[in-house]
Amino acid sequence: MPDDLYSRYQAAHRAHQTHAKACTSCTGHARCPTGARLWESFERLQDAYLQRNRRR
């Protein structure tokens, strides 16, 4: 059974990558409001996943 947190973390990464490829406002250092929301979601899920793995 796949790890739900890992699946959500990877899905957030894919969503951000898809948006970044299509958005003309997003750059590597600046993001539009949608890009910022997607990046923050990815960061939050990645941090949670890595923190959980450190505790194991």
N, C-alpha and C positions, 0 to 999 in steps of 0.2 A: 504494500500500500504506500503510495507516494506521500511524502511529508507535506502537509498542507501549508505550513509556513514557508517552506522552500518553494512550493508551487506558486504561492502568492508573490513572493519576492521576485521570482523569475518573470512572472506575468507583468509585474510593475516595471521591470527592466525593459521588457519587450515593448510595453505601451509607451514608455519614454523614448525608446529608440525609434519607434514608428513615427511618433509625433515629431521628433527632432529632424528626421529625414524630410518631412513634408513642410515643416514650418520655416518660413523665411525670416522670422524675427529671432529665433533661437540661435545662439552661438554656443561655443564651449564654455563661455564665462557668464553669459547673460541669457535669461530665459523669459519668454512671454508668460503671462499669468497661467495659462494652461500647462506650459512646459515646466514652470516652477512647481505647480501642484503635483504633476506626475513625478518630477525628480524628488520632491520631498517624500512622496509616498514610497518610492523606491528606496531612498535612504533609510527611512523609518523601518521598513520591512527588512532590509539588509542588516541594519544594526540589531534588530530583534533576533534574527536568525543567527548571526555571528555570536551574539551574547549568549544565547541559549546553548550553542555548541561549546563555548568556553566553559560553561558550568558543568558540562557532562564529563 
